[in-house]
């Protein structure tokens, strides 16, 4: 899952005569935030950014933020902007939007800084934390391996889903993916799991999974829509959003895989910054800001009640 290791395209893309607007990855708990122009026509997101202008600076929390972050008066956050509704680009192809962007903007206001969400390839973000980026907020799944190299504060939870064309023409079964051509995003947990499961298939004398890795989730979505691959494997929020944004030309198969926490990435050992992030997220959870942002994007199903620094994970 960006679960994960990673993630994204501009909000508008053309493929095989089908226009997809803002198709990326993310999950919706309802369709009220999406407008469609017909079951087979182009679709576009109608959700505007959540208004965080009323959020005030918290001097006590801001005092924890190190000068390495505050010296340039801005909070620079790396994110892979093809993962709607978490983080993707508006129709101008330049402006980041999504619930992770709203959270970034909210954090910046609490710290008295200018928000600077910055597009990057998913697998390039963690290596640049503490140098190019102050934080990484891009649907990163919290894993033991990641916690060896960076600190992470939990802020969301998500499962993983298999997505196929409506009607499941290739008769894909989530319980047996051997022989299936499967799209994943490069650097994600889904990619790791697919590779591991493919080896199990061959060890059992079955056909390997035809794993195809895409730099952007939107490309994997398009490949399924155009029949180039049988299915894609992505975070449940991403799957739900892709289904809604394509006029329900896609569907999930099977049950979502294990739900895991996602985290905000911080330079390893920067305890003050980690404390600032944890306290800020808990503040948002307690005062309702967090819930309002998630509900605004229709992803409240992944809400957590406690933000933790480096939580214990399997």
PyMOL commands that set and color helices and strands:
alter all, ss='L'
color gray80, all
select helices_A, chain A and resi 59-62+67-70+99-110+122-128+144-149+189-203+217-225+236-245+271-287+289-297+300-302
alter helices_A, ss='H'
color red, helices_A
select strands_A, chain A and resi 12-15+18-21+34-36+43-45+74-79+82-83+87-89+96-97+114-119+135-141+150-165+181-185+210-214+231-235+250-267
alter strands_A, ss='S'
color yellow, strands_A
deselect
rebuild
show_as cartoon
